[in-house]
Amino acid sequence: MHRHLQFLATLACLLGLSACGAEVAGTAAAVGKLQATQAEKARADQARILEGLKQADQAAAARAASAGE
């Protein structure tokens, strides 16, 4: 009887640990998805900033060209 209880206790412990492992894996997946979303947003922000700088540079070149005429 003692071995049976010990087996059940061990089984319960292992099931509890596997549940924790699944939770950790789920959390890691959620964090990975969040980081991918943040990286995608950062790339979009970078593209917008670079486009703004390009337009500002073109406007400055146009002003300099018209001032030289």
N, CA, C and O atoms as CSV, one atom per row, in Angstrom:
chain,resi,resn,atom,element,x,y,z
A,1,MET,N,N,0.821,-1.191,0.000
A,1,MET,CA,C,0.000,0.000,0.000
A,1,MET,C,C,0.866,1.255,0.000
A,1,MET,O,O,0.552,2.237,-0.673
A,2,HIS,N,N,1.955,1.216,0.758
A,2,HIS,CA,C,2.861,2.363,0.840
A,2,HIS,C,C,3.451,2.675,-0.535
A,2,HIS,O,O,3.568,3.841,-0.912
A,3,ARG,N,N,3.828,1.623,-1.292
A,3,ARG,CA,C,4.404,1.823,-2.630
A,3,ARG,C,C,3.361,2.451,-3.570
A,3,ARG,O,O,3.699,3.279,-4.416
A,4,HIS,N,N,2.129,2.060,-3.416
A,4,HIS,CA,C,1.054,2.589,-4.249
A,4,HIS,C,C,0.874,4.089,-3.991
A,4,HIS,O,O,0.715,4.863,-4.936
A,5,LEU,N,N,0.897,4.497,-2.738
A,5,LEU,CA,C,0.771,5.918,-2.401
A,5,LEU,C,C,1.983,6.701,-2.886
A,5,LEU,O,O,1.860,7.827,-3.368
A,6,GLN,N,N,3.155,6.086,-2.752
A,6,GLN,CA,C,4.380,6.742,-3.206
A,6,GLN,C,C,4.325,6.939,-4.730
A,6,GLN,O,O,4.713,7.989,-5.241
A,7,PHE,N,N,3.839,5.918,-5.441
A,7,PHE,CA,C,3.701,6.024,-6.895
A,7,PHE,C,C,2.736,7.149,-7.270
A,7,PHE,O,O,3.018,7.939,-8.170
A,8,LEU,N,N,1.596,7.217,-6.578
A,8,LEU,CA,C,0.613,8.261,-6.869
A,8,LEU,C,C,1.171,9.650,-6.575
A,8,LEU,O,O,0.919,10.596,-7.322
A,9,ALA,N,N,1.930,9.770,-5.490
A,9,ALA,CA,C,2.535,11.054,-5.150
A,9,ALA,C,C,3.549,11.465,-6.214
A,9,ALA,O,O,3.611,12.628,-6.614
A,10,THR,N,N,4.336,10.500,-6.661
A,10,THR,CA,C,5.331,10.782,-7.701
A,10,THR,C,C,4.638,11.167,-9.005
A,10,THR,O,O,5.055,12.107,-9.681
A,11,LEU,N,N,3.592,10.445,-9.351
A,11,LEU,CA,C,2.835,10.745,-10.558
A,11,LEU,C,C,2.219,12.142,-10.488
A,11,LEU,O,O,2.266,12.895,-11.460
A,12,ALA,N,N,1.648,12.482,-9.346
A,12,ALA,CA,C,1.060,13.814,-9.170
A,12,ALA,C,C,2.125,14.897,-9.310
A,12,ALA,O,O,1.881,15.942,-9.914
A,13,CYS,N,N,3.289,14.646,-8.758
A,13,CYS,CA,C,4.396,15.606,-8.843
A,13,CYS,C,C,4.831,15.792,-10.297
A,13,CYS,O,O,5.039,16.915,-10.755
A,14,LEU,N,N,4.965,14.676,-11.014
A,14,LEU,CA,C,5.379,14.758,-12.416
A,14,LEU,C,C,4.332,15.469,-13.270
A,14,LEU,O,O,4.679,16.249,-14.157
A,15,LEU,N,N,3.070,15.206,-13.009
A,15,LEU,CA,C,2.016,15.897,-13.746
A,15,LEU,C,C,2.033,17.397,-13.462
A,15,LEU,O,O,1.826,18.215,-14.359
A,16,GLY,N,N,2.283,17.740,-12.212
A,16,GLY,CA,C,2.387,19.153,-11.848
A,16,GLY,C,C,3.546,19.829,-12.537
A,16,GLY,O,O,3.424,20.956,-13.015
A,17,LEU,N,N,4.682,19.137,-12.590
A,17,LEU,CA,C,5.853,19.706,-13.259
A,17,LEU,C,C,5.631,19.829,-14.760
A,17,LEU,O,O,6.066,20.804,-15.373
A,18,SER,N,N,4.963,18.856,-15.354
A,18,SER,CA,C,4.712,18.948,-16.790
A,18,SER,C,C,3.759,20.098,-17.094
A,18,SER,O,O,3.884,20.748,-18.131
A,19,ALA,N,N,2.816,20.352,-16.206
A,19,ALA,CA,C,1.921,21.496,-16.390
A,19,ALA,C,C,2.712,22.797,-16.322
A,19,ALA,O,O,2.460,23.723,-17.093
A,20,CYS,N,N,3.663,22.865,-15.403
A,20,CYS,CA,C,4.510,24.062,-15.310
A,20,CYS,C,C,5.334,24.228,-16.582
A,20,CYS,O,O,5.506,25.339,-17.084
A,21,GLY,N,N,5.838,23.114,-17.096
A,21,GLY,CA,C,6.615,23.170,-18.337
A,21,GLY,C,C,5.778,23.691,-19.491
A,21,GLY,O,O,6.247,24.489,-20.302
A,22,ALA,N,N,4.540,23.235,-19.558
A,22,ALA,CA,C,3.653,23.709,-20.626
A,22,ALA,C,C,3.373,25.195,-20.468
A,22,ALA,O,O,3.311,25.927,-21.455
A,23,GLU,N,N,3.206,25.637,-19.241
A,23,GLU,CA,C,2.954,27.062,-18.990
A,23,GLU,C,C,4.175,27.889,-19.384
A,23,GLU,O,O,4.039,28.949,-19.994
A,24,VAL,N,N,5.367,27.405,-19.034
A,24,VAL,CA,C,6.596,28.124,-19.393
A,24,VAL,C,C,6.744,28.175,-20.909
A,24,VAL,O,O,7.121,29.207,-21.463
A,25,ALA,N,N,6.448,27.061,-21.581
A,25,ALA,CA,C,6.542,27.039,-23.040
A,25,ALA,C,C,5.535,28.008,-23.653
A,25,ALA,O,O,5.847,28.712,-24.613
A,26,GLY,N,N,4.327,28.039,-23.095
A,26,GLY,CA,C,3.322,28.974,-23.594
A,26,GLY,C,C,3.740,30.412,-23.393
A,26,GLY,O,O,3.542,31.252,-24.270
A,27,THR,N,N,4.318,30.698,-22.239
A,27,THR,CA,C,4.799,32.060,-21.953
A,27,THR,C,C,5.928,32.428,-22.899
A,27,THR,O,O,5.973,33.547,-23.410
A,28,ALA,N,N,6.843,31.490,-23.136
A,28,ALA,CA,C,7.956,31.755,-24.052
A,28,ALA,C,C,7.442,32.030,-25.460
A,28,ALA,O,O,7.961,32.906,-26.152
A,29,ALA,N,N,6.433,31.289,-25.883
A,29,ALA,CA,C,5.862,31.511,-27.210
A,29,ALA,C,C,5.207,32.886,-27.287
A,29,ALA,O,O,5.331,33.582,-28.294
A,30,ALA,N,N,4.512,33.272,-26.225
A,30,ALA,CA,C,3.863,34.584,-26.202
A,30,ALA,C,C,4.896,35.700,-26.241
A,30,ALA,O,O,4.713,36.697,-26.939
A,31,VAL,N,N,5.975,35.533,-25.497
A,31,VAL,CA,C,7.046,36.539,-25.478
A,31,VAL,C,C,7.702,36.620,-26.854
A,31,VAL,O,O,7.993,37.711,-27.345
A,32,GLY,N,N,7.931,35.471,-27.468
A,32,GLY,CA,C,8.529,35.461,-28.805
A,32,GLY,C,C,7.645,36.176,-29.812
A,32,GLY,O,O,8.141,36.928,-30.651
A,33,LYS,N,N,6.347,35.950,-29.737
A,33,LYS,CA,C,5.411,36.614,-30.656
A,33,LYS,C,C,5.408,38.117,-30.407
A,33,LYS,O,O,5.383,38.903,-31.354
A,34,LEU,N,N,5.433,38.520,-29.142
A,34,LEU,CA,C,5.460,39.935,-28.803
A,34,LEU,C,C,6.728,40.593,-29.335
A,34,LEU,O,O,6.681,41.695,-29.882
A,35,GLN,N,N,7.865,39.911,-29.173
A,35,GLN,CA,C,9.120,40.472,-29.663
A,35,GLN,C,C,9.107,40.589,-31.185
A,35,GLN,O,O,9.624,41.563,-31.733
A,36,ALA,N,N,8.524,39.612,-31.870
A,36,ALA,CA,C,8.435,39.682,-33.329
A,36,ALA,C,C,7.559,40.855,-33.751
A,36,ALA,O,O,7.879,41.560,-34.708
A,37,THR,N,N,6.459,41.064,-33.040
A,37,THR,CA,C,5.568,42.184,-33.339
A,37,THR,C,C,6.287,43.510,-33.104
A,37,THR,O,O,6.166,44.438,-33.904
A,38,GLN,N,N,7.030,43.596,-32.013
A,38,GLN,CA,C,7.771,44.825,-31.715
A,38,GLN,C,C,8.851,45.076,-32.756
A,38,GLN,O,O,9.070,46.221,-33.151
A,39,ALA,N,N,9.526,44.030,-33.206
A,39,ALA,CA,C,10.562,44.189,-34.231
A,39,ALA,C,C,9.948,44.660,-35.545
A,39,ALA,O,O,10.515,45.507,-36.235
A,40,GLU,N,N,8.785,44.107,-35.884
A,40,GLU,CA,C,8.096,44.519,-37.101
A,40,GLU,C,C,7.694,45.991,-37.019
A,40,GLU,O,O,7.833,46.730,-37.993
A,41,LYS,N,N,7.194,46.414,-35.856
A,41,LYS,CA,C,6.815,47.813,-35.668
A,41,LYS,C,C,8.045,48.715,-35.750
A,41,LYS,O,O,7.984,49.803,-36.323
A,42,ALA,N,N,9.148,48.268,-35.182
A,42,ALA,CA,C,10.383,49.062,-35.221
A,42,ALA,C,C,10.871,49.222,-36.654
A,42,ALA,O,O,11.336,50.297,-37.032
A,43,ARG,N,N,10.769,48.160,-37.459
A,43,ARG,CA,C,11.179,48.269,-38.864
A,43,ARG,C,C,10.272,49.240,-39.622
A,43,ARG,O,O,10.745,50.012,-40.456
A,44,ALA,N,N,8.975,49.200,-39.331
A,44,ALA,CA,C,8.049,50.127,-39.982
A,44,ALA,C,C,8.359,51.559,-39.560
A,44,ALA,O,O,8.349,52.464,-40.394
A,45,ASP,N,N,8.632,51.774,-38.284
A,45,ASP,CA,C,8.998,53.114,-37.794
A,45,ASP,C,C,10.277,53.592,-38.477
A,45,ASP,O,O,10.376,54.747,-38.889
A,46,GLN,N,N,11.247,52.697,-38.591
A,46,GLN,CA,C,12.513,53.044,-39.228
A,46,GLN,C,C,12.278,53.451,-40.685
A,46,GLN,O,O,12.853,54.433,-41.154
A,47,ALA,N,N,11.447,52.710,-41.390
A,47,ALA,CA,C,11.166,53.026,-42.790
A,47,ALA,C,C,10.500,54.393,-42.919
A,47,ALA,O,O,10.821,55.162,-43.825
A,48,ARG,N,N,9.567,54.695,-42.006
A,48,ARG,CA,C,8.900,56.010,-42.038
A,48,ARG,C,C,9.897,57.132,-41.760
A,48,ARG,O,O,9.862,58.174,-42.414
A,49,ILE,N,N,10.773,56.923,-40.803
A,49,ILE,CA,C,11.773,57.949,-40.464
A,49,ILE,C,C,12.717,58.178,-41.637
A,49,ILE,O,O,13.018,59.317,-41.992
A,50,LEU,N,N,13.181,57.076,-42.237
A,50,LEU,CA,C,14.092,57.215,-43.381
A,50,LEU,C,C,13.408,57.926,-44.550
A,50,LEU,O,O,14.032,58.737,-45.235
A,51,GLU,N,N,12.133,57.625,-44.776
A,51,GLU,CA,C,11.387,58.307,-45.847
A,51,GLU,C,C,11.250,59.798,-45.536
A,51,GLU,O,O,11.379,60.635,-46.430
A,52,GLY,N,N,10.992,60.124,-44.291
A,52,GLY,CA,C,10.913,61.532,-43.896
A,52,GLY,C,C,12.227,62.257,-44.099
A,52,GLY,O,O,12.253,63.395,-44.570
A,53,LEU,N,N,13.317,61.598,-43.745
A,53,LEU,CA,C,14.642,62.206,-43.946
A,53,LEU,C,C,14.941,62.391,-45.432
A,53,LEU,O,O,15.512,63.402,-45.840
A,54,LYS,N,N,14.549,61.402,-46.234
A,54,LYS,CA,C,14.765,61.499,-47.680
A,54,LYS,C,C,13.984,62.678,-48.249
A,54,LYS,O,O,14.511,63.441,-49.059
A,55,GLN,N,N,12.729,62.829,-47.828
A,55,GLN,CA,C,11.911,63.939,-48.316
A,55,GLN,C,C,12.477,65.285,-47.856
A,55,GLN,O,O,12.487,66.252,-48.618
A,56,ALA,N,N,12.942,65.342,-46.621
A,56,ALA,CA,C,13.539,66.583,-46.117
A,56,ALA,C,C,14.797,66.933,-46.905
A,56,ALA,O,O,15.041,68.100,-47.209
A,57,ASP,N,N,15.594,65.918,-47.234
A,57,ASP,CA,C,16.821,66.141,-48.002
A,57,ASP,C,C,16.482,66.632,-49.410
A,57,ASP,O,O,17.136,67.531,-49.938
A,58,GLN,N,N,15.453,66.031,-50.011
A,58,GLN,CA,C,15.037,66.460,-51.350
A,58,GLN,C,C,14.498,67.896,-51.316
A,58,GLN,O,O,14.767,68.677,-52.229
A,59,ALA,N,N,13.756,68.243,-50.290
A,59,ALA,CA,C,13.226,69.612,-50.164
A,59,ALA,C,C,14.374,70.607,-49.984
A,59,ALA,O,O,14.360,71.690,-50.568
A,60,ALA,N,N,15.358,70.237,-49.181
A,60,ALA,CA,C,16.514,71.129,-48.974
A,60,ALA,C,C,17.291,71.297,-50.279
A,60,ALA,O,O,17.741,72.399,-50.593
A,61,ALA,N,N,17.450,70.226,-51.031
A,61,ALA,CA,C,18.170,70.315,-52.318
A,61,ALA,C,C,17.383,71.182,-53.285
A,61,ALA,O,O,17.974,71.953,-54.040
A,62,ALA,N,N,16.055,71.069,-53.278
A,62,ALA,CA,C,15.227,71.892,-54.173
A,62,ALA,C,C,15.333,73.366,-53.790
A,62,ALA,O,O,15.409,74.232,-54.662
A,63,ARG,N,N,15.338,73.653,-52.481
A,63,ARG,CA,C,15.477,75.054,-52.045
A,63,ARG,C,C,16.847,75.613,-52.427
A,63,ARG,O,O,16.969,76.758,-52.861
A,64,ALA,N,N,17.865,74.786,-52.257
A,64,ALA,CA,C,19.216,75.242,-52.604
A,64,ALA,C,C,19.321,75.482,-54.118
A,64,ALA,O,O,19.969,76.432,-54.558
A,65,ALA,N,N,18.685,74.620,-54.899
A,65,ALA,CA,C,18.721,74.791,-56.352
A,65,ALA,C,C,17.982,76.050,-56.789
A,65,ALA,O,O,18.436,76.770,-57.677
A,66,SER,N,N,16.828,76.310,-56.152
A,66,SER,CA,C,16.066,77.504,-56.540
A,66,SER,C,C,16.740,78.768,-56.036
A,66,SER,O,O,16.570,79.831,-56.632
A,67,ALA,N,N,17.492,78.680,-54.964
A,67,ALA,CA,C,18.214,79.859,-54.465
A,67,ALA,C,C,19.404,80.179,-55.365
A,67,ALA,O,O,19.830,81.331,-55.451
A,68,GLY,N,N,19.932,79.172,-56.025
A,68,GLY,CA,C,21.071,79.367,-56.908
A,68,GLY,C,C,20.679,79.877,-58.271
A,68,GLY,O,O,21.552,80.281,-59.039
A,69,GLU,N,N,19.402,79.876,-58.607
A,69,GLU,CA,C,18.964,80.330,-59.934
A,69,GLU,C,C,18.981,81.812,-60.061
A,69,GLU,O,O,18.639,82.345,-61.117
